[in-house]
Amino acid sequence: MKSAYELAMERLATKDPVRKLTDAQKKVLAEIDSTYQAKIAERETFLGGKIASARAAGGAEEVEILREELARDLRGIREEWEQKKERARNAV
């Protein structure tokens, strides 16, 4: 008797079969990951420094604005990152 997990995995496999990636696609995906990890680190470092400065100066409102900006920037970077990875996966 199969578990609910096994049945769900079988249904998922019939809807979206597992794709095999070529070595070239794997290389492109690794480059994309590296690039976007660097972009995220850069934004966190840049805005993290501004947040620390604002916190030290006692600007709670400015800290909140900068945190929201960081969250918005990171969300945008991650969305772009996933789009590029999906295009690389679908490239023939």
Secondary structure, 3 states (H helix, E strand, C coil): CCCHHHHHHHHHHHHCCCCCCCHHHHHHHHHHHHHHHHHHHHHHHHHHHHHHHHHHCCCHHHHHHHHHHHHHHHHHHHHHHHHHHHHHHHCC
